[in-house]
Amino acid sequence: MRKATIERKTAETQIQISLNLDEQTGIKIDTGIGFLNHMLNLFAKHGRFGLEVEAHGDLDVDPHHTTEDTGIVLGECFKKALGDKKGIERYGTEFVPMDETLGQVSVDLSGRSYLVFDADLVNPRLGGLDTETVEDFFQATAFAAEMNLHARILYGRNTHHKVESLFKAFGRAMRDAVTINPDIIGVNSTKGVI
């Protein structure tokens, strides 16, 4: 069973995340930020992951620290749960429509951290979440997980739909990438390590 539980405590946040890659054992999200809860719930549901998130942060300052640190811990959970990455597909790309919006996320669980984020999020705030922190969340997750993550909106109008499309696509792309393929011997790299 590939799973991980990680806790992170700083002067700004206290976050614990449990992630199960192989069973959708349940989804329980509480970050104190309603819109982020909604997005993480969608991510887990569409990725078919078991995910529990308990986050407490200095929301009286702003949601940035909680959002970014949640991304860090989620990325660390993926890195730990994947272990040596033997047999995983490694790559995942998914397009997800949300009404007038089409989003795409591609990931490579390469051991190299990189983010490309191309989404024009016009509405500055969604349900207590500053939309500029959506990119911060994805960057924190990608760097902590040591993966390449490309997230883009091909077209769309509604900012809520754009962000929702990206989180759903991220879940589905991660499901593809973490899937174990019995035809892959060792790791999916000519280098022999990822």
C-alpha distance (Angstrom), angle and dihedral (degrees) to the residues before:
residue distance angle dihedral
M1 . . .
R2 3.80 . .
K3 3.77 108.5 .
A4 3.78 141.8 131.3
T5 3.79 140.5 -168.6
I6 3.79 118.6 -160.1
E7 3.79 131.5 177.0
R8 3.80 124.9 -162.3
K9 3.81 124.2 -171.1
T10 3.79 124.3 -173.6
A11 3.79 134.6 155.8
E12 3.83 86.7 -94.2
T13 3.81 105.2 39.2
Q14 3.78 146.0 17.0
I15 3.80 112.8 -156.5
Q16 3.80 134.0 172.7
I17 3.79 122.5 -177.5
S18 3.80 129.8 -178.7
L19 3.81 116.4 -166.2
N20 3.80 128.7 -173.4
L21 3.81 114.2 -170.4
D22 3.79 96.8 -173.7
E23 3.80 105.4 44.3
Q24 3.76 132.8 36.8
T25 3.80 89.0 -133.8
G26 3.77 92.9 165.8
I27 3.75 141.8 -53.6
K28 3.79 120.3 -121.5
I29 3.79 117.9 162.9
D30 3.81 127.6 178.5
T31 3.80 117.0 160.5
G32 3.79 97.7 143.8
I33 3.82 87.5 -114.5
G34 3.79 110.3 98.0
F35 3.78 97.5 -157.5
L36 3.82 93.1 47.5
N37 3.82 88.9 50.0
H38 3.81 88.8 53.5
M39 3.82 93.1 49.1
L40 3.82 94.4 47.5
N41 3.79 89.6 48.5
L42 3.82 89.8 53.6
F43 3.82 90.9 46.1
A44 3.81 92.3 53.2
K45 3.81 94.8 42.7
H46 3.80 94.6 50.1
G47 3.81 92.2 40.9
R48 3.82 90.1 48.3
F49 3.81 90.2 -130.4
G50 3.76 130.0 147.2
L51 3.80 103.6 -123.5
E52 3.78 133.5 176.1
V53 3.80 119.4 177.5
E54 3.80 125.2 -177.6
A55 3.80 112.1 177.3
H56 3.78 131.8 171.0
G57 3.77 119.0 -179.6
D58 3.77 145.9 156.0
L59 3.80 93.7 -80.2
D60 3.80 88.4 157.4
V61 3.83 84.9 71.8
D62 3.81 97.2 41.3
P63 3.83 139.4 -68.2
H64 3.82 95.4 -97.1
H65 3.81 99.2 93.7
T66 3.81 93.8 46.6
T67 3.81 93.3 45.7
E68 3.80 95.5 47.1
D69 3.80 95.3 42.3
T70 3.80 90.7 49.1
G71 3.81 87.0 55.7
I72 3.80 90.9 49.8
V73 3.81 93.3 52.2
L74 3.81 92.9 44.1
G75 3.81 89.6 52.7
E76 3.81 91.3 48.1
C77 3.81 89.3 51.4
F78 3.80 91.6 53.5
K79 3.80 91.4 48.2
K80 3.81 92.8 49.7
A81 3.83 95.8 42.4
L82 3.82 92.2 49.9
G83 3.80 93.0 53.9
D84 3.81 111.3 175.0
K85 3.84 91.2 -5.2
K86 3.80 92.8 -131.0
G87 3.79 113.0 167.8
I88 3.80 97.6 5.6
E89 3.79 121.1 135.4
R90 3.83 88.1 -126.8
Y91 3.82 95.8 -160.8
G92 3.78 131.6 72.1
T93 3.79 133.7 173.4
E94 3.78 125.3 177.1
F95 3.79 135.6 172.7
V96 3.80 115.6 -155.4
P97 3.80 125.3 -172.8
M98 3.79 121.3 -150.7
D99 3.78 107.8 -175.0
E100 3.85 105.5 -71.2
T101 3.81 93.2 -0.3
L102 3.80 131.3 84.8
G103 3.79 119.4 -166.5
Q104 3.79 131.0 -176.3
V105 3.78 131.1 -162.5
S106 3.81 125.6 -176.1
V107 3.80 123.7 -175.8
D108 3.80 135.9 -173.3
L109 3.81 116.1 -168.3
S110 3.78 88.2 -152.4
G111 3.79 102.3 139.6
R112 3.82 88.1 -110.4
S113 3.80 119.8 107.3
Y114 3.79 118.6 -135.6
L115 3.79 137.5 140.9
V116 3.78 131.0 -162.6
F117 3.80 110.6 -176.7
D118 3.79 119.0 -177.9
A119 3.79 111.3 169.7
D120 3.78 127.8 124.4
L121 3.80 101.7 -143.4
V122 3.81 100.6 -173.5
N123 3.81 99.4 176.7
P124 3.83 104.9 75.2
R125 3.81 95.8 -151.8
L126 3.80 136.7 33.2
G127 3.80 119.6 -174.4
G128 3.79 96.5 -35.6
L129 3.81 95.2 -37.1
D130 3.80 121.3 110.5
T131 3.80 103.2 -134.6
E132 3.81 92.2 -139.9
T133 3.81 86.5 68.3
V134 3.82 90.9 63.8
E135 3.80 88.2 77.1
D136 3.82 89.7 44.6
F137 3.82 89.7 53.8
F138 3.80 92.9 51.7
Q139 3.81 92.3 45.3
A140 3.80 92.4 50.1
T141 3.80 91.3 48.3
A142 3.81 94.0 46.9
F143 3.79 94.6 47.8
A144 3.81 95.2 45.3
A145 3.82 92.0 46.7
E146 3.82 91.1 44.1
M147 3.78 93.9 -128.4
N148 3.77 139.7 130.0
L149 3.79 110.4 -112.9
H150 3.80 123.8 -175.0
A151 3.81 115.5 -174.8
R152 3.77 123.0 176.9
I153 3.75 142.6 159.5
L154 3.78 111.0 -135.7
Y155 3.80 92.2 -167.5
G156 3.77 141.1 -27.0
R157 3.78 144.8 123.6
N158 3.81 110.2 -142.6
T159 3.82 114.8 75.9
H160 3.81 93.2 -151.3
H161 3.80 90.0 54.0
K162 3.81 91.2 48.1
V163 3.80 94.3 53.3
E164 3.80 92.4 42.4
S165 3.80 91.0 51.0
L166 3.82 90.6 52.7
F167 3.81 95.3 49.3
K168 3.80 92.4 47.8
A169 3.82 91.2 47.1
F170 3.81 89.9 47.4
G171 3.80 91.1 54.2
R172 3.79 92.7 48.1
A173 3.83 93.6 45.2
M174 3.80 91.0 50.1
R175 3.82 90.3 49.4
D176 3.81 88.6 54.7
A177 3.82 93.2 46.9
V178 3.82 97.8 47.3
T179 3.81 94.3 45.8
I180 3.80 112.6 118.3
N181 3.79 113.4 -127.4
P182 3.83 113.5 -162.0
D183 3.82 89.2 -152.0
I184 3.81 91.4 65.0
I185 3.80 111.1 89.1
G186 3.79 112.2 -155.3
V187 3.78 113.4 -28.5
N188 3.79 125.2 -14.6
S189 3.81 95.2 -109.7
T190 3.80 136.1 89.3
K191 3.83 87.0 -136.1
G192 3.79 90.2 66.3
V193 3.81 93.3 -127.1
I194 3.79 136.7 64.0
